[in-house]
């Protein structure tokens, strides 16, 4: 076997964690935020999406880079910075995990019920979705998660790109000349701009998930992945995530912009409006295509959220109890306990508090948004410390981009916080 063939074989054997990260990111931020941006502003906010994707790239890439270079996750990295850093991460996770999973599962349940015409409550459909995801993880462990996400993302990418291509002739490209500065405060509320930036492509605390998925892939494949391969794998997922963000933007521009419709604030209702408008505008034959796109988007997010949060809680609690030098379990009793507990909590929320879920999600997303720069700084500190072998530490360009991102994201968060106090 030639060196090139051997290199390709190593890459494909390690390929997957980047797609898992992509699946966790391609959810509400894409289906709702990107599409809504296109619906209300045409291509006027495309530069904002691009800027957010560029500025956040280093913090997400540092997760698989650190895991491949050290054989440990960012959780251990935070612990070595100080126990306070790991406690901070745990508190953020506890404040957001249950709420975000409830929102994602509710969103998925609404779309599944809409797609298949199910005459069941959101709570029942959501519980069935979670049971299905839980059984898949139980029976197949990480390998099932890995292969399922590859299949779902393939369907998602093909259906979404095809839907965007079909709607492209109706897109108003004159809106490319619009500046975000002229839109914000008028056509685009400032709160929406913050939501678009804060959750594009996803929250920074998910960086630790990708480091854990890299380690899980190593365990499943039986061989450690190189740093270069881990970075390439993540780059594929990240570029795909960015491309789909703009694809959903095209959907919003092509089908919803200038339609004269008043769009619902609730994400699930907004998404069903997209499906209805798509079919009415471009023909009923296109309706199944966009239905596949929206349902697979949320199914992929539900599956990765149900794995990522318990995996993170298990590793965090283990490191807090035994220290960062101890060998951590992989999907042990704490993982399954957390998965069952979050499933039960989500079912209760869907039954009793679904009417208050919007306020709960606003709280969780605000926490993630305001703490994102803090976790970004801690992540940068981890990968530039003595924990990281010198040859794998980020170079000047990546460090510079990291600091620009921290300043801009942190400044935006302070401005938002000041607005809340004012």
C-alpha positions in Angstrom: 0.0 0.0 0.0 1.4 3.4 -1.0 1.8 6.2 1.5 -1.1 8.1 0.0 -3.4 5.1 0.2 -2.3 4.4 3.8 -3.0 8.1 4.7 -6.5 7.9 3.2 -7.2 4.6 5.0 -6.2 6.2 8.3 -8.4 9.2 7.7 -11.5 7.1 6.8 -11.0 4.9 9.8 -10.9 8.0 12.0 -13.7 9.9 10.2 -16.8 10.7 12.2 -16.3 12.9 15.3 -16.4 16.0 13.0 -19.8 14.9 11.6 -21.1 14.3 15.2 -20.2 17.8 16.0 -21.8 19.0 12.8 -25.0 17.1 13.6 -25.2 18.8 17.1 -24.7 22.2 15.5 -27.0 21.9 12.5 -30.3 22.3 14.4 -32.2 25.4 15.5 -29.4 27.7 14.5 -29.7 26.6 10.9 -33.3 25.6 10.5 -34.7 28.6 12.3 -32.1 31.3 12.6 -30.5 31.0 9.1 -33.8 30.5 7.4 -35.4 33.4 9.4 -32.5 35.6 8.5 -33.1 35.0 4.8 -36.9 35.4 5.3 -36.7 38.9 6.9 -33.5 40.3 5.3 -32.7 38.4 2.2 -29.0 38.0 1.8 -28.4 41.1 4.0 -27.2 39.0 7.0 -25.0 36.6 5.1 -21.9 38.5 6.2 -23.0 38.2 9.8 -23.3 34.4 9.5 -19.9 34.2 7.8 -18.3 36.3 10.5 -19.7 34.2 13.3 -18.6 31.0 11.6 -15.0 32.3 11.1 -14.7 33.8 14.6 -15.8 30.7 16.4 -13.8 28.2 14.4 -10.7 28.1 16.6 -12.6 27.3 19.8 -14.4 24.3 18.3 -11.3 23.0 16.5 -9.3 23.1 19.7 -11.5 20.2 21.1 -10.4 17.4 18.7 -6.9 18.9 18.5 -6.4 18.7 22.2 -7.9 15.2 22.5 -5.8 13.8 19.7 -2.6 15.4 21.0 -3.0 14.4 24.7 -5.4 11.5 24.8 -7.6 13.4 27.2 -10.6 15.6 26.8 -11.1 19.3 27.3 -12.7 18.4 30.6 -9.4 17.3 32.0 -7.9 20.4 30.5 -10.3 22.7 32.4 -9.6 20.7 35.6 -5.8 21.4 35.2 -6.5 25.1 34.8 -8.3 24.9 38.2 -11.2 23.1 39.8 -13.1 26.4 39.6 -13.0 26.2 35.8 -14.4 22.7 35.8 -17.1 23.6 38.3 -18.0 26.5 36.1 -18.4 24.2 33.1 -20.5 21.8 35.2 -22.8 24.6 36.4 -23.3 25.8 32.8 -24.0 22.3 31.6 -26.6 21.7 34.4 -28.3 25.0 33.7 -28.7 24.4 30.0 -28.6 20.6 29.2 -32.2 19.8 30.3 -33.7 22.9 28.8 -31.9 22.6 25.5 -32.8 18.9 25.2 -36.4 19.7 25.9 -36.5 22.3 23.3 -34.8 20.2 20.7 -37.0 17.2 21.3 -40.1 19.3 21.3 -39.1 20.8 18.0 -38.4 17.3 16.6 -41.7 16.0 17.9 -43.7 18.8 16.3 -41.9 18.2 12.9 -42.2 14.4 13.1 -46.0 14.7 13.9 -46.4 17.2 11.1 -44.5 15.2 8.5 -46.4 11.9 9.2 -49.7 13.3 10.2 -49.6 11.8 13.7 -52.6 12.5 15.9 -50.6 12.3 19.1 -49.5 14.9 21.6 -46.1 16.5 21.4 -45.2 14.8 24.8 -46.0 11.3 23.4 -44.1 11.8 20.1 -41.2 13.4 21.9 -40.9 10.5 24.4 -41.0 8.0 21.5 -38.2 9.9 19.8 -36.1 9.8 22.9 -36.8 6.1 23.5 -35.7 5.4 19.9 -32.5 7.4 20.3 -31.8 5.8 23.7 -32.3 2.2 22.4 -30.0 2.9 19.4 -27.3 4.2 21.8 -27.9 1.2 24.2 -27.7 -1.4 21.5 -25.0 0.0 19.3 -23.0 2.3 21.6 -20.7 4.8 19.8 -20.5 2.8 16.6 -24.3 3.0 16.1 -24.2 6.7 16.9 -21.4 7.2 14.4 -23.0 5.4 11.5 -26.5 6.7 12.2 -25.4 10.3 12.0 -23.5 9.7 8.8 -26.7 8.3 7.2 -28.9 11.1 8.6 -26.5 13.8 7.6 -26.3 12.4 4.0 -30.1 12.6 3.7 -30.1 16.0 5.3 -27.4 17.4 3.0 -28.9 16.0 -0.2 -32.4 17.1 0.5 -31.4 20.6 1.8 -29.1 21.3 -1.1 -31.7 20.1 -3.6 -34.4 22.2 -2.0 -32.2 25.3 -2.1 -31.2 24.8 -5.7 -34.9 24.5 -6.7 -35.7 27.7 -4.8 -32.6 29.6 -6.0 -34.2 31.2 -9.1 -36.7 33.0 -6.9 -34.0 34.5 -4.6 -33.6 38.2 -4.6 -29.8 38.7 -5.1 -30.1 42.5 -5.0 -30.3 42.1 -1.2 -26.6 41.1 -1.3 -25.9 44.9 -1.4 -27.6 45.5 1.9 -25.5 46.2 4.9 -26.3 44.6 8.2 -25.8 48.0 9.9 -28.7 49.5 8.0 -30.9 46.5 8.8 -30.4 46.1 12.6 -32.8 48.1 14.7 -35.3 48.3 11.8 -36.0 45.2 9.7 -33.9 43.1 12.0 -34.3 43.4 15.8 -31.0 43.6 17.7 -32.1 40.6 19.9 -32.4 38.5 16.7 -28.9 39.5 15.6 -27.5 38.4 19.0 -29.4 35.1 18.7 -28.0 34.6 15.2 -24.4 35.3 16.3 -24.6 33.5 19.6 -25.9 30.2 18.2 -24.1 30.2 14.8 -23.0 27.5 14.3 -23.6 26.5 18.0 -22.7 27.3 21.6 -19.0 27.3 22.5 -19.5 24.9 25.4 -20.1 22.1 22.8 -16.4 22.2 22.1 -15.8 19.7 25.0 -18.3 17.3 23.3 -16.2 17.0 20.2 -13.1 16.2 22.3 -15.0 13.4 24.0 -16.3 12.1 20.6 -12.7 12.0 19.3 -11.6 9.8 22.3 -14.7 7.6 21.8 -13.8 7.1 18.1 -10.2 6.1 19.2 -11.7 3.5 21.5 -14.2 2.2 18.9 -11.6 2.0 16.2 -8.9 0.6 18.4 -6.2 3.1 17.3 -5.5 6.7 18.3 -6.1 9.3 15.6 -3.3 11.7 14.7 -3.7 15.4 15.4 -3.6 16.2 11.7 -6.3 13.6 10.9 -8.5 14.8 13.8 -8.2 18.4 12.5 -9.0 17.3 8.9 -12.0 15.4 10.2 -13.3 18.4 12.1 -12.7 20.7 9.2 -14.9 18.6 6.9 -17.7 18.7 9.5 -17.2 22.5 10.1 -17.2 23.4 6.4 -20.3 21.3 5.9 -22.0 23.0 8.8 -21.1 26.4 7.3 -22.3 25.4 3.9 -25.6 24.3 5.2 -26.1 27.5 7.2 -26.0 29.4 3.9 -28.1 26.7 2.2 -30.9 27.3 4.8 -30.4 31.1 4.2 -31.1 30.5 0.5 -34.2 28.6 1.4 -35.4 31.6 3.5 -34.6 34.1 0.7 -36.0 32.0 -2.1 -39.3 31.0 -0.5 -40.1 33.4 2.3 -38.5 36.7 1.6 -41.0 39.2 0.3 -43.8 36.7 0.6 -45.9 39.1 2.6 -46.4 36.5 5.3 -46.2 37.2 9.0 -43.8 34.6 10.4 -44.4 32.9 13.7 -42.0 33.5 16.5 -42.1 29.9 17.7 -39.4 27.8 15.9 -41.6 24.7 15.2 -44.4 26.8 13.8 -42.0 28.8 11.7 -40.6 25.6 10.3 -44.0 24.2 9.3 -44.7 27.6 7.6 -41.5 27.1 5.6 -42.8 23.7 4.5 -46.2 25.0 3.6 -44.8 28.0 1.7 -42.3 25.8 -0.1 -45.0 23.5 -1.4 -47.4 26.3 -2.3 -44.7 28.4 -4.1 -42.8 25.7 -5.9 -45.3 22.9 -6.2 -46.5 20.1 -4.0 -44.0 17.7 -5.5 -41.2 19.6 -3.7 -42.9 19.3 -0.3 -41.5 15.9 0.6 -38.0 17.2 -0.1 -38.1 20.0 2.4 -39.9 17.8 4.9 -36.9 15.4 4.8 -34.6 18.3 5.2 -36.3 19.7 8.3 -37.0 16.4 10.0 -33.5 15.0 9.5 -32.0 18.3 10.8 -33.8 18.0 14.1 -33.4 14.2 14.4 -29.6 14.5 14.0 -29.6 17.2 16.7 -31.8 15.1 19.1 -29.5 12.1 18.8 -26.2 13.9 19.4 -27.7 16.0 22.2 -28.9 12.9 24.0 -25.4 11.4 23.7 -23.3 14.6 24.2 -24.8 15.9 27.4 -24.6 12.6 29.4 -21.1 11.9 28.1 -20.0 15.4 29.3 -21.7 15.0 32.7 -20.1 11.6 33.2 -16.6 12.8 32.5 -17.0 16.0 34.5 -18.2 14.3 37.6 -15.5 11.6 37.3 -12.7 14.2 37.0 -14.1 16.3 39.9 -14.1 13.2 42.1 -10.9 11.4 41.0 -8.8 14.1 39.4 -7.7 14.7 35.8 -5.0 12.0 36.0 -7.4 9.1 36.6 -8.7 6.9 33.8 -12.2 7.9 33.1 -15.0 5.4 32.2 -16.6 5.5 28.8 -20.4 5.4 28.9 -20.5 3.8 32.3 -23.3 3.8 34.9 -23.2 7.6 35.3 -23.7 8.1 31.5 -26.7 5.9 31.4 -28.1 7.4 34.6 -27.7 10.9 33.1 -29.3 9.8 29.8 -32.3 8.3 31.6 -32.7 11.2 34.0 -32.6 13.8 31.1 -35.1 11.7 29.2 -37.4 11.6 32.2 -36.9 15.3 32.8 -37.6 16.2 29.2 -40.8 14.1 29.2 -42.0 16.0 32.3 -41.2 19.3 30.8 -43.1 18.4 27.6 -46.2 17.4 29.7 -46.2 20.1 32.3 -44.2 23.1 31.1 -44.3 23.2 27.3 -46.1 26.5 27.5 -43.2 28.0 29.4 -40.5 26.4 27.3 -39.8 29.5 25.3 -38.9 31.5 28.4 -36.8 28.5 29.7 -34.9 28.3 26.3 -34.3 32.1 26.4 -32.7 31.7 29.8 -30.5 28.7 28.7 -29.4 30.4 25.5 -28.6 33.6 27.4 -26.5 31.6 29.9 -24.6 29.9 27.0 -24.2 33.2 25.1 -22.9 35.2 28.1 -20.5 32.4 29.3 -19.3 31.5 25.7 -16.4 34.0 25.7 -15.3 32.7 29.2 -15.3 29.1 28.0 -13.6 30.2 24.9 -10.8 31.8 26.9 -10.4 28.7 29.1 -10.2 26.5 26.0 -7.5 28.8 24.5 -5.7 28.7 27.7 -5.8 24.9 27.8 -4.4 24.5 24.3 -1.6 27.0 24.8 -0.5 25.6 28.2 2.1 23.1 29.1 -0.6 20.4 28.9 -0.4 20.6 25.1 2.7 19.3 23.3 4.5 22.4 21.9 4.3 21.2 18.3 0.5 21.0 18.5 -0.2 24.3 20.0 -2.0 26.8 17.8 0.2 29.1 15.8 0.2 32.9 15.7 -2.7 33.1 13.2 -5.0 30.8 15.1 -4.2 32.6 18.4 -4.8 36.0 16.8 -8.2 34.8 15.4 -9.0 33.4 18.8 -8.4 36.8 20.5 -10.3 38.7 17.9 -13.2 36.3 18.5 -13.0 36.6 22.2 -13.0 40.4 22.1 -15.9 40.7 19.6 -18.0 38.0 21.2 -17.2 39.2 24.7 -18.0 42.8 23.8 -21.3 41.8 22.2 -22.2 39.8 25.4 -21.4 42.8 27.6 -23.5 45.1 25.4 -26.3 42.6 25.7 -25.9 42.3 29.4 -25.9 46.0 29.8 -29.1 46.2 27.8 -30.7 43.7 30.2 -29.8 45.7 33.2 -30.8 49.0 31.5 
